[in-house]
Amino acid sequence: MVARPDRAGAAEHGHRITAAIACHVARASGSIEELARLLLHPDHEGGRHARHIALRSGQARALDYIRRVWASATAVVAGTRVLDSRHDAYGVLAALRDRIEITPWRGERGRTALRVLRAHLTFAETAGGPLHHASERQTAEEAGISRTTLRVVYDTVLKPGGWLRRLRVGHGREGSTWYLDHGSTGGRRGCASLSRFWTTQSPPTWHLRSGPPLRRPQRPTSTPPSSPA
């Protein structure tokens, strides 16, 4: 018998793979029918999660799951732009740096958040785009703070404020995968809602969740921004 946390982790991992495949099919101007055939083919390793749903809950439930993943994937692809060159990526990073530097960072925690963002900018410039890898140890050392302080700033300022998204948690020596964004302003979602940028380093899977079926209107997913402490 598999422990519940292990089952949940395996399901989350399988969903991320399914979401990434759906995004690739959408970028290639494929169709939901092609995605379903791909995922349900017995020889396709990436479709194991969808086939497990079919085996456990039936073919109709698996197809409904694929529809939800496809709806999220097509929404993401429609709202993103691929950075075609390193020059484009550096332009995006330069705009991010400008926005970060002109933002008022209030109090000690705000000033610490600024140091962390500057560290992530350094990693992003090395990676060639907003999508980059960094471990807690690397970031804490670059920012000159403790890892405990780093976690507090992540959780209270940068992630709720729309500046950083952790796409995948790192393990061992492997750093986490991060996406550096423009932050939120006022009561809106910030610049990311107007122009989202992705490098071609990996498929954008950070918010390909199991949304509603294709025939139903998708609910808004905006989150009220948090002001830097």
Disulfide bonds with the S-S distance in Angstrom:
none
